[in-house]
C-alpha cells in the first residue's frame, strides 16, 4: 500500500524534523546588530592594548644602505620613519594586457598584434609594440629596445 503524502498549501511552510524552526525578520535583524556591534567594539577594545610605537617594523639593512645614498629624497629612520609606498589605483581598469604585459599572436609575445588589435586593448596607435620609439625616447624612461618593448627581464 502506497504511503499517502500530505499536500501543502501554497503559503504553508515546509517543516522537517531535522531542521530548526523558521527564523523571523526580527531575529535576523537582532542577530546582525549583535554581531555588528561586537565587531565594532572588539576592534576598539583591542586597540587599547596596542602600543603604536612598537607597531613599526624594523627596516632591513639593504633599504637603509639604499636610503643613505639618497640625500634629502628618502629619509628612513630618525624623526621620519615612513616607508615609501606606491599605490596603483586601478579604478578605471588595469589595462595590463598590452601596456604592462606584452600580448602577441600565436607565435608568442614578440609576434605583435596589429594597430587595431592593440587599440582594442586600450593602447594609443602611436606607442604600440613593434613601432620605432625614437621620437618619444627622450620624453620617457628609455628602457626599451627601440620598439616599445623592454626585454631586460628575458622577454623573448
N, C-alpha and C positions, 0 to 999 in steps of 0.2 A: 504494500500500500504506500503510495507516494506521500511525502510529507507536505502538508499544506503550508504555503508561505503566506505570511501576513502582508498585505498590500498597505503601503503607507500613503498618507495624503500628500499633497504637493508641498505644503509648508511644514510638515511634521518632521522633527529631527530624527536622524538615524542614530540610535544609541546602541552601543555594543558593550558587552560585559567587561571587556578588557580596556576600554577607553575611559578617560576621565569625563566628568560631566562638561557640557559646553560652557565656554567662557563668555561672559558678557563684555560689552564695550567698556563699561566702567572698570571692570577688572583689568582689561588691557591697559587703560589709561593709568590706573593706580600702579600697576607693575612698571610702566615706563617712568612715572615720576619717582618711584622708589629707586630704580636702578640709575636713572639720570642724576638724581641728587646725590646718590652715593658716589658716582664717578666724579662729579664736580667737587664734592667735599674732600674726597680721598686725595685728589691731586693737590689741593691746597694744604691739607694737613701734612702730607709727606714733604712738601717743600719747606715746612718749618724746621725739619730735621737736617736739611741740606746746608752745607757750608759753601757759599758761592766762590770763595777764594780757592777751595780745594777742588772745584769742578774743572778748573783749567788744566788741560793736558800738557805734558811736557813736550817741547818741540825737539824733534830729532836733530842730532848734530850736523847732518848734511844740510838741513834747512838753515841752521844757524850760520854755517860757513858760507852758504849762498847769500844770506841776508847781510853778512858782514861786508861782502864785496859791493853791495849796492848802497851807496851813501845817499841818505835822505829820500830813498824811494820806498823801502820796505823795512820798517822798524819792528823787529821781533825781540821782545824782552824789554827790560827797563820799565818805563811808565806805560807804554802802549804795548799790550800783549795780544793784539789782534792778529789772527792768522789770515792771510789773503784768501779770499773766497770768490769764486767765479760762479755766477748763476746764469744758466741758459734758459731764457723764458721762451717756451715753445707754444705760446697761446695761439699763434696764428698757424701752427703746424711746424713740424720739424724740418721738412724738405731734406731728409738725409740722403735719399737716393738721387744721385746726380751732382750734388754740390759737396757733400761731405764723404759719401761713399760712391765710388765710381760705378756706373751702371753701363753695361755694354750688351752686345748681341750674343749669339750662340757661341762665338769663338772665344768669348771671355770679356774681361773688363776693358782690354785695350782695343777691342772691336767696337768702335764708337757708334753711337746712335746718330740719327740724322738731326738736323737743327729742329725739325718739328717734334722729334721724339724727346729731345731734352726740353723743349718748350712745354710739352705736356707735363713734365716733371717739375716745372716752375723755374727753369734756368733761362736767363736772357739769351737771345740768339748770338750776342757778340762775345760772350765769355763761356762757351761750351768747350768740353774737352775735344782736342783734335785741331782746334784753330790756333793760329800763331798768337802768342800773348805779348809780343814785343811792344805794342802800343800802350798796354796798361801795366807792364812790368815795373815801371818806375813809381807807380802810384800804389802798388800793393806790396806785401811782403813777398819777395821773389824767391820762392822755394820750388817753383815748378820747373819742368824740363823744357820750357819754351812753348808748351801747348796746353796750359791749364791743368797739367797732370803732375802730381808730386809723387815720385817713386822712391823717396828716401827710405821708406819702411819696407821695401821689397815688392811693390806692386808690379805685377807682370801680366 
